[in-house]
Every structure is written in structure tokens, then in C-alpha cells.
Amino acid sequence: MSGVPRSRLSSRASLRAMPGLGGGPHQPHARPGLPPTSPLGRGPQTFPPGPSQRPAAPARPPAAPVVPGAERGGVAAAEAGGGGGDGAAEPRAAAGGDAGIRRAAMAQGAGPALRLLPALLQLLVLLQLLVLPAGHGNSTGSDSLYVSEYFSQSAQKLSFYSWYGNAKVFHFHVPEDTVLLRWLLQASRGKEPECTSMEVTVHFRYGAPPVINPLGTRFPANATVHPSYNISITLSSAVQNTTFVNVTSPAAGDWFIAAHLPEAAGRIEVKGFSTPCTYMFQADMFVLRLTDMPVLEPGVAMPQTIISPAKPLHVKIFVPKYTARMWFELRSCMTSEQKACTVRVVLGSITLPQSFQRIITCTGNVNCSLGLDSLPWEKWLQIMVESLGTANASVSMEMLTSFADCRPGSTSSFLNFSLNQSQAGSGPGSAGTGGSPTQSPGAALRNASDQRSFCLQNQPVVREDLDVVSVRYRLLNGPTVPVYSISPTLLLLNLNTGMDSGGSLVVNLLLNKTSLSQANATVVACLSAASPVLSLNTTRKCSTAFFQGYPLSVSTSSAEAMVIVLYPQTDDWFLSLQLICPKGQGECNTAEAKVTIIAYLTPCFNDCGPYGQCSLLRRHGYLYAGCSCKAGWSGWSCTDDTKAQSVGVQNLATLLLTLSNLMFLPAIAVAVYRYYLVEASVYTYTMFFSTFYHACDQPGVAVMCIMDYDTLQYCDFLGSVVSIWVTILCMSRVKKILKYVLFVLGTLLIAMSLQLDRRGVWNMMGPCLFALVIMIAAWCTPAAGESCQNGWLLPVSWNCGISIALCMQGFDAVAGYGGSCTQEMGPRQGEAEVLQRQQAYPFAVYHGVKRRHCYPSSWKRWVFYLLPGITLAFIAISVYAFMETNENYYYTHSIWHVLVAGSVAFLLPPRDKHKKPWAWSQKLTCRYQICQNDREELYAVT
């Protein structure tokens, strides 16, 4: 028997948005043509990034300090003290080598607990955010056109963290040409006594939801994870906290925020027994974008001017497809004072948690250049140039860019080959080679000569959507592809639909050892986003200009390799493969390797394993998946067995939770012995469904479900509450007809309430309290003597502690009297009272005049039955409501079963006096039957 089941505190997203920020998510508010001014008014302080969160990046000059009123090339989080002013800055780790952190929080202690911002504070924040930051301009100076936009999302109720479903995700889209991104983060807590100081952790990521690990668990074996960028918001004495996070030159596209409370305590809360504190979080996004950003043309020198150091220059250039390399050159740099200039050039945009902006510092009249390999294809590349000279001097320069194209190999031969194979038909044994015949040495030499004229070999890939966040990639030429040493083999994995970043991308490589002519050769591969790696044979590094890829390698000694990308960012992903020989590329010119490639996108890797459940989560229209682990397992894919339960412990838990229901057998036996057959049927029903519900509810391998889980759960809850209901009504000793009416009516109402809210505590407390009221009223009503034989009982009067009742028995006018009156009237006066009533009711029998008292009157009944039963019931409720946790559930809930069943056996009332115990021998048909007169001897009053 489960009663009201265990329930973790669930959270629902509040649908309340900030007034003035739009009625729904992603509703922009544009204000074009505003002049640039200071963002926060008092000037930020800059701190270097912490070593733990600083990503690996190419060497670059040290970051220059952020000038007051402008954050350059990094992330800034600002925190202003109570009252709305800017307070002292607090150091935080930054993403990117040149990023600075600044936090400002506004604490508000007054007002309702769940109001994120009072009206006056909202107005101050809006006025502050609508002021454009200084330090952003272009060659046109004051003619620059800025557009500010606001994107607001509804607040969500925060939860304590136990798995990814407890984190509240916010999804934003940053438009192109954005030069400043500012998040307004608002956290608040209720004013209940249960509310204490709390720390809210907020994670940021570009392109996909943040991959977080607050519990410090292990990830799957082949998963590579970059630490997320996060900040903490503390709710101490203040009810509300407002924090700003600034990102300059952010990457355009999807950005995600995830917020959560610290680790959950693990105690199982019964819904309705306690009032948890409410913590709310809301994230709004403010962007500032430049509408007339200059565009660089390849091969054309473009003159540009920086008006002042406070107004850096923003330009952009489009990177076409199949670009292998880009050269950027800055020349003829001169100040307005005819002095040598000093400028800093930043190429690329900020992405979190990793950022690989390329920075060069140019000094003097010497031309400054930078070459970049593997740039993002078919995207805009932002370039920011800022002057590091004197404040009053403008800087003029020329910018020149050029591209080196990559000529791809024609895919028509692969496609024609696939069509020819489909027409000719392939036998069962040809699947292992993917339809590629064994080449002769002459054919291999011809292929090698053809490859020298190409920089890559494309393999056509078909994307096949299977389900939500479920994609399979199928190669048209079969799963096996040839890999050479001269040029890389390239596969395009399309993940740019905007709905693919909520799963796990899995790529598996399997080398065919017999196809490798060079025994010491190795096939290296690189999985990267936005742009492929085309120089694996020379650099042997799996990194592009602005992205760190995921390396793989297979050889004769290790023929299989796998990589798992958790929450891959929305983009085009490329898999590059190339053959490398240890003694040089000369011996590999004619070599070829065949590699079988299996690539797919799945909601949860390995479906969370045997000890996890893959759940599909939703935030507005965005879907993502997460694993909910059980049986002590933990981790992103439920692969961490640090605290896992052994199979023996799982079997023990199942046996305890199921066999503990056998304690209802004594209660059933007592009920049958005392002729409470309806109650015994209810206890049997409860024992049966509670046993098999807990057998089906187990998290491990010891599971047995005889029917649908939801059906078992509902029947268990129904039987638990109805058992309590019929037990208390049976104790009340009301008339049978009334008792059975209450049985049926209460069961129907309980079934309805469980359908409405199965986990509500009042589903059990409501029937209990109502039945207790009936029982107390029945116990404390003046007794009217024994039951009337062959008639019906009519109460007549209560005088001086004496109750008199009439038993209507037709024309049998015999009166009976029992008891005595010891106060106002004596025995003779009591007899006169009976005679007077007999004259008024000549056809009545006066049966059972007793002293008035509450049932039960025997102290033995209280000491040996009622008090032990009530004690067991109170202990059971205490264990169920206050002691159960996720770790001790299997034995504390088993104790609940034993205590509740034992209390029922003690609390059942004795059988009626006129009913004898079960005598099975007397139930058989005999020749002679002894009849016994149960009529009590009455004292006749004449």
C-alpha cells in the first residue's frame, strides 16, 4: 500500500512577462537611430579570465583594459548594489583571452515576493538599457545607424538540481551585425519562512543548450565536453536580484541560457504536507546592431577611418563555400597627426563557452597581415579595428582581403557508381565493402593522379529524419568510403534546422583492415562545425579558425573509434578523413583505406542505458532531451556507477516493498473472523495491487509488470485510501445500512478525486478527517441499549443520565427496564417513568435503559487494541511524511506498509455479541440441530 505516493517537487514555468517588454517570448522592440552613449554610466572594471574557464586558444597579445563605458571583445556581467546604482565590480572568469567580466546586481527587498521588479525599478532598467553604449562606430561617424531590440521571455520557477530536466532553459536568437548583447537576469524568492539564502547558477552557450555537470558526475566514455561558462546570482537578505551580462561582438544565431538551484536534498516531499519556497528566474535580451556595417570585397583595398579610440571600426566580409584560406592585410596606417598608428584588429565573434577570436596588434607604418585556415563557410566574418593611440587623433588605413579556393572532387562519379551498382544488384556478401570493387594497382595510380588536382573528395550524404531530434545519415555509395593521403575525404552532416541541437551526435568509424595496403598507416579524422579541416596530413591538428574539433583515428591496432557530441551546436558539421603514414606521405600516395562510417543524431545516447529514462523536454517550441537516472546511477547518460545499487540490493528492495504487503494477511484474517467481509475484500484488493505496483515500479532489473504501469498505480492509490476510509467507518459502529451507503459513496468520491490529482495529500486526509468526524459523533452519542430484536428502535427521552428507547414490536406490550437512576430520581421513579411511557405507547416494549457514556467503555479495549493501533498509525504517518528519501525509500516505505497493516488489525472493532465465531461443523446439514435462544431475560414491569 502506498497511500499518496512519493513526489519530488515539480516546477512549472510561470507565464508572467515583464510589463513593457512585450507580451510573449522573442518580441522585439526596435529604436533606430539612437546615438551611442555610456552603457552603465559609471564605468566598468576589468578582470582577467580565470584559469579554469579560459579555453585553449592561439597565442595572442594580452588584453587591454576596458575603457569606461565600453566593453570590447568579451563578456561583461555587471552587478549594481541595492537601490539601482552601480556597485563595485566582482571578478569572474571570461570566455576568450581578451574578455573582461563585470557584474552589477540590483537588490530589492520590498514589495511582493514574486514580483521581479517594482514599477519604478522597471522604468529605471528600461531607461538604462535603451541607452546605447559608447565605443561603437564606423567610418561614417555620426551617420551610423543603430537599432536596439528587446527580446523578452516569461519567468520560470526554479528547481533544485538532480538531472537536466530541473534546469530551466531560455532560447534566444541574436540577429546579424550585432555589436552588443546584454542579458537582463532577474531572480527572486518568496517571503515564506521556508525561504533562505540561495545561490542561482546561470549557464550560457552559443548554438545549443549548455552542457552542465553541477553534480560532478562522469560523462560517457567517448564524449568530449567543454566546461560551460556560468555565473552565480545570490539571493540572501534581498528578495530580488537583477544582474546584467554583456557580450560584445556576439556570434549571430541561437543562444541558450540554463538556470538552476543547487543540488537537491533527496528528501521525498509529500504534496500538501509542506510549502516549499518559490524561486523565480527571468531572462531578457537586449541587442544593439549596426544596420550599415561596411562590407569588404575580396581583392579590393578599402580605405577606412577610425574617428576616435572610443569609436572602433566594424566591418564584415562574406566567406564563400570551399574557401581554404584567407589573408587579411592592414596597410598605410596613419594618424591625423601624421604619426605612426597603433591599432588592434579582432577577427571573429564571441561564442560561449569557447571563443577563438584572432587578435593582432599593428604598430607603425609596417603592413600588418594575418592568414586564417578553415574559416566558416557561407557566413559573415566580423572584423573590429580599434585605435590604441591618443584620444583626439583619428586613424586612417586600408584593408585588403583575399581568399584561396579549394577545388572539390566531382561527386558525379560516386553518384553514377551508386546508380550502376543499384542497377546491377549487389549480393549479400557485397555489403561489407560498400559496393566498392577491389582496385588494381594501375587504377590506384590513376586515382592518385586525379586527386592531386583536387583539395578534397566529397562524399554525398543523405539526411533521413526519423523522429523528433532523431536523424540518420546515409551515404549514397554505401557505408564504406575510400580514404586517401593526398586529399581528405569530406562528409557533410547537416544539423542547421534549428531543432537538432537538443540531442547527441554520434559518429562511429570502423576500419577494414584487409583494405589497408600500408600496415603502419593511420586514418585520422576530425569532426568540426561550420568549416572542415583540410590539412590533416600536414598540421595533424583538429581545429579550424574559430572552432576546436573532435579528433578520431583508426589503425590496424585499433580499428574502431567513436565520438559523442552532446548537444551539438546548430550548424553544418563536417567529417574529414585522411590517410597518414609514419615515414612520410610518399609511401602513402598509392595507398587506400576503406572506412565504414555510421553517423546519427539521437535524443539520448544509448537511450540512457538500462538504468535511465530518456525524457523529451520542451521550452516553448524548442525540444531537447535529457536522461533521468535511477537505482543510484547518475551521469549525463546514466553511465556513472559511483553510487549505483548492486543487483542484490535491487532484489532486496523489490522483495521488501512487495512482501511487506503480506502484513495485510493478519488484518484480513481478523476482518473475516469478525464477520467484516466487505472490509476484508478491500484489504485483499489493496494488498494485491500494492504488491504488483511496487514490483513494476522498481528502477533496476528486478521488475515485473502484470499490466499497464498507470493502471497499477491508480489501483494502488485507490485501494490505499479506500482501506483507511472503510476502517474508520467500521470503527464508528454505525448502522449497517448507513455504513454500506457511506462505503459506496465515499469510494466513488475518492475515485473521482484521485483522477483529478493522484498525488494530492487531501485525497487521503479528506476522507480520513470526514470518517473521524463520523466516528467521534457515533462514539459520543448516548447509547440506547442493546439492539432491538424483531423491531425498530425509537429513542424516547434522556433524563438525568438515563436513556430510554422504544422497540416497536406490534401487539406485544411487554416492557423491560434495566439500569438505575442515581441522581434526581430513584429506582421507583424510573419505573414510574417507564409505566408512563408504556401508557403513551401501548404497543411498545421498553428495552434497554442504560447510563449514557461514550463507546468504547472498557479500559481493556483502549489499552490492548485502540492505543496500540493509533500509535502504529501515527508512527506510519510520521515515517511516510518526514523520513522518506530517495536512498532509504525501499525500507522506509516497507515499514510504512507493515505499520499501516498492523494498525488495521488492532483498530478493527469486535464482532457483534449476537454473532458467534465461525463454526464450520455447524454449517453442515445434520439430522438433528440444536437451537439456542438468544433472547435476553427481561425484567417485566407491571
N, C-alpha and C positions, 0 to 999 in steps of 0.2 A: 504494500500500500504506500503510495507516495504522497497523499494529501495534495496540497498545492505544490507543484514541482519546483526544483531549484531554478533560479533565474538570475542570470547576470544582468546588471543594469544596462539596458539598451538605451541608445540615444537616437533622437530624431532631429533632422535638420529643421531649424526654425525658418519660417518663410518671411521673416521680417527684414526689410531692407532699410538702409539709412534714408531718412527724408531728404529729398533734394538731390539724391544721387541716382535716381532712376528707379522705375518700378520693378525691374527684373534684372536678371543677370545679363552682363555684357551690353548694357545700354549706354552708349557713349553720349557725352555732352561736349560739343566742339565749340571752341572760342578762337577763331582765326584772327591773325593779325596782332597778337599781343606782343609788346616789346619785352625783351629779356631783362629780368631783374634778379635779385638775390633769392635763393630758394628758401632759406630759413631765417635770414635776417641778421644772424649774429656770427656766422662763420663757423665752419666745421673744424674739427681737429682730426688729424690723420694718424693712423697707427699701422705699422707693418703687419702683414698677414702672419697668422700663427703657423708654426711648422707642421702641425698635424693636418691642417686642411689645405696647405699650399700644394697644388698639383705639380707634377713634374712638367717642366716647360723648358724650351731652349733658353740658353743664356741671354740675358738682356740687361741693360743698364738699370741701376737702382731707381726706384720710383721717386719722382719729385714730389715735394709736399703739395697738398691740395691748397689752392689759394682760397681765401674766404669767399664764400658764395658760389663756388663751382667745384664739383667732384669730377675728376677726369679719369676715364678709363677704368672704372672699378665699381664696387658695390659700397654703398654707404647706408648704414642704419642709424637713425637719429632718435634720441630719447630726450624729451623735454620734461622737466620736473612739474609738479602739481601746479595748477593754475594756468597752464598753457605756455609758459616761457621755455626757452631753450636752456637746458642744463648742461652740466659737464659731460663731455664725451666719454664713452666707455670703450675700451679696446675690444675688438672682435677679429676673428680670422677672416681674411678676404679671399675671394676666388680670383686667381690671376696675380702675377707678380707685382703689378703696379696698382693694385686696388687698395683703397682705404675704407675703413669701417667707421661709421658714426651712427649712434643710436640716440633717439630722443623720444621719451615717453611722456604722455600727459596723464597723470593720475587724477581721478575724480572720485572723491569719497562720498559725495552727496547724491541724492536722487534715488530712484528705484534701482533695485539690484540688477535687473536685466536690461536696463536702458544703456545702450552702448555709448551714446554721447548725449548730454543735455543739449537743448536747443541752442544756447549761446555758444557752447563749445563746438557744436557742429558748424555754426556760422564762422567761427574763427578758423577752423580747419579748412573749410572751403575757400575762404579768402586767402589762406596761406598757400594752398595747393594750386590755386589758379594764378598765382604769381609765377612767372616763368623764370627759370634760373639764368643767371648770367654765365658767360663763358661759352656761348654757342652762337656762331655766326658764320658767314661765308664771305666771298669776295664782294658781294653786293652790299655788305654793310647793313645799313638801316633798312634796305629794301627787302630783307629776309622775311619770309612769310612762315610763321609758326602756327601750328594747330595743336591745341590741347584737347585731350579726350579723357573722359572718365568712364570707367567700367566698374559697375557695382554688382556684387553678388550677395545673396541673402546669408544671414548669420546661421551658424550651425552649433549645435550643442556638443561640447567636447566630451570625450570618454577617456577613462584610464586605459592604458595600452596593454593589450595581451596578444593581439595579432593585427594584421594590416587593416582589417575592417574597422578597427577602433579609430584609425586616423581619418580626419576629415579633410577631403581633397577639394581644392579650388582650381578651376581650369580657366586660364586667360589666354587671349590671343593678342600678341603685340604686332601692330602693323609695321609695314616697311618704312624706312627712313626715320625711325625713332631715334632721337638723340638722348632722351632721358626717360627713364622708367622709375616711377615711385609707387611703392605699395603703402597703403594705409592699413595697418594691422590693429584691430581693436579687440581686446579681451576684457571680459567682465565676469564677475561671480555674484552669486546671490548673497543676501544678508542673513541667511538662516544661521542658527548656532552651529550647525554642522560644517559651515564653510570655514576653511582655514587657509593659510598661505599656500599658494600653489604656483608651480612653475609650468608654463606652457611652452612647449618646444615647437618651433615652426621650421619646416624644411622647404628648400627652394630647388627647382630643377628646370632646365630647359629641355623641351622636346618630349618629355614623358613624365609620369608621376615619379616622385623621389623614391629611390631605393633606400630604405631606412632600416636600422637594426638597433632599436633602443634597448633590447634585452641582451644584446651581446651574444646571440646565438650563431651557429655555423650556417653557412650557405651551402648549396650543392657543390659537389666536388669539382665540377668543370665550369663553375660560374665565376666570372670576373666582375668585381663590384668596385666602383669608385665611391669613396665616402661622400655623403650628401653635405651640402652647405646648409647650416642651420643657425638659428639664433634662439635665445630664450627670453621669454617675457614673464616677469614675476608679478604675481598678484599677492601682495602682502596686506598691509593695512588699507590700501586703496581698493575700492570696489571695481574700478575700471582702470585700464592701462592702454594707452594709444602709442604705437610705435611706427616710425617711418623707415622704410628701406629703399634706398636709392641705387639705381644701376644706370651708369652712363654708357652710351653706345651699346644697348642690348641687341641681341640677335632677334630678328623678326621670326615670328612663328608662335608655337604653343609654349606656354609657361605654366608650371604647376606649383601649387603650394599645398603642403600637408601639415596639419596641426594636431597635436595630441597632448594628453596629460601624462604624468609619469606612469610607471608600471602598476598594473592593477594588483590589489592586495590579495586576490584569490578567494576572498570570502564570498559565499553564495548568499545573495540578498533575496529575501522573500518580498515580492512585490506588495507594498502596502504596509509592511512592518516598520519601515524606516523611510525617512525623507532625505534623499541624498542632496548634496549641494549641486547647484546648477552652474556650470561654467560655459560661457558663450564665446564664440570667436567669429569675427567677420573680417574679410579681406577685400579691399577695394584697390583698383589700379588706376593710376594717373599716368598718361603718356604725353610726351611732347615730341612732335615730329616736324621735320623740316619739309615743306612742300616743294621747294625749288632747289633741291640739292644738286650741285653741278655734277655732270656725268663726264668721266674721262673716256676718250676714244683711243683704242689701241693704235700705237704708231704715230700719234699726233701729240706734239708738245703743246701743253695747255698752260698759259700763264695764269697765276693765281696770286692773290694778295691777302695777307693776314693783317687786319686793321690794327689790332692791339693784342697783347698777350691774353687779355680777358675774353677774347672772341676767337676761339680756334676755328680753323677751316675744316669743313666737312665736304668730302667728295665721295663718289662711288663709281664703280666700274663693274660691268657685267662680264662674268666668266662663262664663255661658251662651253658646250659639251666637247669632250675629247681634248681638253687642254692639259698638256703635260707639265708645263712650267710657265711662270710669269716673272718678268723682270720689271721692277719699279725703280725709276730713277728720278731724283730730285736735283736740279741743277740751277745755276745762275741765281743763287740765293743771295739777296742783298737787302739791307735795311734802308729805311728812308733817310737815315743819317749817313749813308754810304759807308757803312761799317759791315764787317763780317757778321753774318747772322748765325744764330744758334736755335735750331728748331728740333722738335721731336715729332716723329712720324709713327702713328699707331695704325697698323693694318689688322682688320678683323673686328669682330664684335664680341661682347661678353656673353659667355654661356656658363651656366652653373650645372653641376658642381665644379667642372673643369673649364678653364679658359686658356686658350693658347694664342692670345694676341701677340703679334710680332711688332717689336718696337726697335726703331733705330734713331740715333741722335746724330744730327748733321751739324757740323761746326765749320765755319769759314766758307770760302768760295769753292771748296772741293766738292765735286759731284758726289752725291750720296746715292747708293743703289742697294737693292735687296732682291734676291731671287727666291721664289717660293715654288715648291713642287707639290703636286697633288692638291690643287685648290678645289673647293666645292664647285661642281659642275652646275651650270644653268642657275646661278644665284648671283645676287648683287653683293659685291665686296665693298664694305665701307672703309674709308681712309680718313683719318683725322690728323691734321697737322697743327701744332700749337707752337707759338713762339716762346722761347725761354729768355728773351732779351729784356731790354728796358721797357717800362710801361708805356712810354709815349711814342715809340717807334713802330712803324708798320713794316712788314716784311713782304717782299715780292720774290717770286720764284717761278720755275717752270717744272711741270710734272710730265713724265713720259712713261708709258707702259707698253709692253709688248708681250705676245703670247707665243709659245711653241706648241704647235698642234701635234696630236697623236693620231696616226692613221690606223684605224682599226681594220682587222682582217674581215673579209667578207663572210657573212653568215649564210649566204645563199647555198654554198657547197654543203654546209651542215644540214640545211633545210632540205635540199634535194636528196641528200643521202638518207635523211629520215623518211622522206616520201618513197624513195626507191625500196627501202627496207620494208615499209608497210605494204607496198605492192607485192614484193617478193614473198613476204611472210617470213616470220622467224620461228625457228623451232624452240622447243622447251629449253634446250641447252644453250641458246644464244643470249639469254637474259643476263648471264654473268658478265659478258663483255660489252653489254650495252649496244649491240649491233655494230661494233667496230671490228672489221676483219683484221687479222694479223698482217702487218705491212712488211714488205720485203725491204732489204737494205737500200735498194735503189729508190723505192718510194719514200723512205725516210729521208734520204739526201735531198730529194726534190722538195719535200715538205720543209726541210730546214732552210733551203734557199729561198722558198717563198716567204717564210716567216721573217727573214731579215728585212723585208720591205715593210713590215707591219710592227707597230709597237705593242699591240695586244691582240688576242684572239677572243672574239665574243662567242659566248655560248647562249643560244636562245633559251629563255626560261619562261614558263607559263605560270602565272599566279592562279591558283584554284582556291576560291573561298569555300570553306566547309561549314562554318558556323560563326557565331559571334566570337571575335578575337581568336579565330582558328583558320589558318591558311596553310596550304601545302604548295610547295614549289616543285614543278615537274619540268625536267629537261626534255626538250623535244627530241634530242638524239639519244635518249636513254639515260639512265642514272650514272653511267660511266663516261668520263670526259678524258681526253688526252691532255697531258701536261708536258710542256717543252721547256727548255732552258733559255732560248733566245728571247722569247716574248712571253709575258704572262697570259694565262687563261683567265678570262673575266666572266663572272656571272652577276647579273643584276637581280637583286631581291627587293621588290617594290614594297615599301612599308610607309607610303606617303598618303594614305587615305585619311589620316587623322583619327582613325578608330583602331589602329593596330598597336599602339604603344602601351596598351594595358595588359599584355601577355608576356610570354617568354619566347625569344627567338633561339632555336636550336639548330646548329649546323654540325653534321657528323661526316667525317672523311674516313674512307676505307681504301687502303692501297692494295692493288692487285700485284702481289709480289712477283708473279711469273712474267708480268709485262715489263718489269724494270730490267733493262739490259745492264745498267751500271749498279753493281751491288752496293756500293758506298754512297750512291746518290740519295738525296733527301728532297722530298716535296714540301716546300714551305708555302704557307697560305696566310692571308691576312683578311680579316673581316672588318670593314670600316664603313662609316656613314658619310654620305654627301659626296665623297670622291674616292676613287680607288688608289691603291698603292701600285705603282708601275715600275718600281726599281727594286724589287726584292732580291734580285741576283747581285746587285751592287751594294746597296746600303744594308740589306738584311734587317731593316727596321720596319715594324708595323705601325707606322704613324704617317698621317697626312699633314698638310699645312696647319690645320686647326683642329685635329682630332687624333686621339690616341686609339689605335685599333686593337683588335683581339687576335693575337698570333696563334697559329696552329702549325704542326709539322707531322709528317708521316714518313717512315722509312721501313726498311726490311726488318729492323729490330723492333719497331713499334709501328704496326700497320694501321692503327686506328687512333683517331683524335676527335674530340668533341669540344665544343664551346657553347655555353649557355649565356645569352644576353638577357638579363632581367629588365623588363620594361624598356625595350629598345625605343630610342627617340624617333619621332616621326620624320622620315627622310627616305631617300634611296640608299639602300645598303649594297655594298659591292664585296664580292669574294674573289680575291686574286690568288692564283696558284702559279708556282714556277718551280722548275727543277734546278737544283743546285748540286754541284759536285765539289768534293772537298779539295781536289787538286787543281781546280780551275774550270772555267766554263768551256775550255777547248775540248775536253773529253766528253762533254755533255751535248755537243752540237747535234749529234745524230741520235741521242738517247730520247726515249719517250717513256712516260709512266701513265698508267691508267688508274684513275682515282674515282671511286664511287662516292657521289655526293648526295646526302639526304638533308634537306633543309625544310623546316616547317615552323609555323608560329602556333603556339598552344596557349590556352589560358593559364594553365598551371603545369609546370614541368613534372612529368611522370604522374600527373593527376594527383599530386600531393602525397603519393605513396599509400600504403595500407593504413597508416595512422593519421590521415588527414582528409579534409574535405575541401574541395575546390569550390569557392563561392564567387559568383559574379556580382560585383558591386556597381553601383550607379551613382553618378553625380550629374543631375540634370540629364542631358542626352549622352554623356560620356560614360563608357563602360570599361571597367578594368576588373581584374581577378585577383584573388588572394587565397591563401591556404589557412584553414583553421585546424590546428593540430589537436590531438587527443592522446590519452594514455601516457601522458608525460612527455611525449615527443614535442619538439619545437623546431624553430628554424624557418627560413623562407619557404622551403618545400617540404617541411616536416621530416627532415633528414638528420636532425641533431638529436642523438640518443643520450645526451648527458644525464637527463632526469627521466629517462623513459622507464616505464614499468616492464618488468620481465613477463614472460608468458605465464609463469607460475603465479605472479601477483595478479595478472589479469584473470586467470581462472579462479583464484581465491576471491577476487572482487565479485565475479559473477555468481559464485556459489553463495557468498554471504548475502547478496542482495536478493537472490531468488529463494534460497532455502529459509531465510529469516521469515518469509511469509507463511511458513508452515506453523508458526506460532498461532495462527488463527484456528488451527485444529482444536486446541482446548476450548476456545471461545465457541466454536461450532458445536462441540460436544455438550457444553453446558447449556447452550441455547436449545438443543434438541431434547436434552434431559428435562428441561423445564417447560417444554411444550411451546417454545418460541420458534416456531418453524419458519415464519417469514423472515425473522432476524437471522436465523441460521442460513437461509438461502442467500441473503445479501452478503453475509460474511464469506460464504463459499465463492460467490461471484467476485468479490474483491480479492480474495486470495489467488484465484486463478489468473485474473488479468494483471494483477500486480507482479506475479511471478514471471509471466511471459513478457510483460512490458520491460522489466529490468533485464531479462535475458536478451531482448532486442536492442536495448538502449546502451549496451556496453561499447566502449570506444575501441577495444582491441580486437583480437582474433576470436575470443570466446563469445560469439554472437549467434543467437538463434531467434529468428522471427517467424512465427506461425501465421501471421497475417500482416497487413499494412501497418507501418510504424505509427502513423497518425491515429489509426483505429485503436491500436493497443493503448496508446497514451490517453485517448479520450475515455476509454472504458475504465482505465485505472483511476483516473481522476474522478470519474463519476462514482465508481464503487467506493472510493475513499470517503467522499463527502456524504454519500447516502448512508454508509455504515455509521458514521457519527450521528447522523440525523435519526436513524431508527433506534439506536442505542439509548439516546437521551429520552426519546418519546416512550420507549419501553420502560424506562426507569420511572416515568411520571405516573404510571398505573392509572391512566385514564381508561374510560370505557372502550371496549374493543372496537365498536363501530366507529367511534371518533378517532381512535388510534390508527385504524387502517385508512380512513379518509385522509388523515394527515400524512401517512406514509406515501400514498399515491400523489397527493397534491404537492408535497414537498419534493418528491423525486422529479416530478415534471418541471417544477421551477428551478431546481438545481441543474437539470439537463439544459435548460434554456440559458442560464447564467454561464455555465461552462462553455457553451458555444459562443457566447459573446466575448468572454475574457477567461481563457483557460488558466491563466497564471495569477489571477487576482486573488488576494488574500481574503476578500469578503465573500468569495464563493464558499469558503469553509467557515469563516467567522459568522456570517449572516445566519445560516441555518443553525449553527451551534447556539448562538445567543437567543434566537427565537424559540428553540426547543428547550433551552434552560428556563426561559420565562414560563413556558407551559408547565414544566416540571415543578418549579417552585410554587406556582399557583395551585397545582394539584396537590402538592405535599402539604401546603399550609391551609387548605380549605378544610373546615370542620368535617370530621368523619361522620358518617351516618350509619355506622354499624356494619354488619355483615351484608352480603349481597342478598337480595330478595329472591326467594325461591318461588318460581312459577308466578311471578307478578312483576310489577314495576314499582320502583322506589320513589316516593314523593316526600321531600323534606317539608316538615310542618313548622317547627319553631326552634329557636335556640334561646334558652333561658338559663341564667346563672351557670353557664358552662355545660349545659345538657343539650344534646341534640336529639330530636325526635323525628322519625320518618314513618311514613305510611307505606305499607306494602299492599297494594290493591290486589285482592285475591277473590274477587267475585262475592259470593254469599257466605264465605267462611269468615264469620265475625268472631275470631279468636284473637285476643290481644296478648302481646308479650312485652315484658319490660325487663330490662337489665340495667344494672348500674345503680347509682345513688346520687343524690344531691346533697352536698355537704355544706352549702353556704346559706342562701336565702331560704330555701325550702328543704324540709326533711324528706325521709322516705315516704311517709304517708301523703305529704303534699305532692310528691312526684307521682304517686299512684292516682291521686285525685286528678292531676293534670292529664294522665293517660285516659282516665274514665271520661273526662270532659271531652277529650278529642274523639273518644270512641262514640259518644253520643252524637257528635257533629258528623262523623263518618262511620255510619253503622256497618258498612261492608268493608271495613279496612282492618288490617292486622297491625298492631303497633309492635314493630320488630326492630330491636337494636337501638336502645337509647344508651349512648356512650358519652364518656367525658371527651371534650374537644381537645385535640393535640395534633402536632404535625407528624406526618409519616416520614421515615420510619421511627417508631418509638423505642425500639430495642437498641440498647447500647452495644450489644454484640454485633448487630447488623452494621453499625457505624465503625466499630473497631476492626472487625475482621474482613469487611467487604468494601464499604464505601470509602473509608480513608485510604486504604492501600490502592484502590482503583483510581481515586482522584490524584494521589501522589504520583502514580505511574503516568497518568495523563499529563500532569504539569511538567514532569521531567522530560517526557517525549516532546512536548511543545518547545521547551527550552532548547533541547538538542537540535530540533529541526530549524528553529528560527535564528539561533545565535551561535551555534558551534560548527555548522557545516561549512567546509571549504572544498575547493577542487581536489586537494590532495587527500583529505580524510573522508571524502563523501561515501566511499563504499562501505566503511564500517560505521560511521555515524548514522547514515540513513538506515543501515541494517538494525542498529539499536533503536531507531525510531519505529521500525516495523515490530520489533519484539515488545517494546513498551506499550505501544498502542493496542496490540492484540492482547497483551496481558491485562491491561486496564479494562478491556471489554469483558473479559471473563469474570473479573471482580465486580464490575458495576451492574451486570445483569441481575434483575430482581428475582426473588424466589418464585416458585410456581404458585398458582392459586391453591388454597387449602383444600378445596373440594376435589382437586385433581391428584391422583395417586401417581407414583412413579411408573415408568414403563414396565409392565409385567407381560412379557411376550407369551408366557404359557397360558395366561388367562384370555388372551386374544383368540386362542384357537377354539373351534366349535367342540363342545363336550356334551355328554348326555345330561349331566347334572351341572347346574350353575348356581353358585351361592350368591345371593343378592344381599347387599348390605344397605341399610337405611342410613343415609347421611343427614337426615333431618335432625336438627339440634333440638334438644329438650327446651321447651319454653316455659317460662313461669307465667301461669294464667292469672289474670287479674279479674276478679269478679266484682 
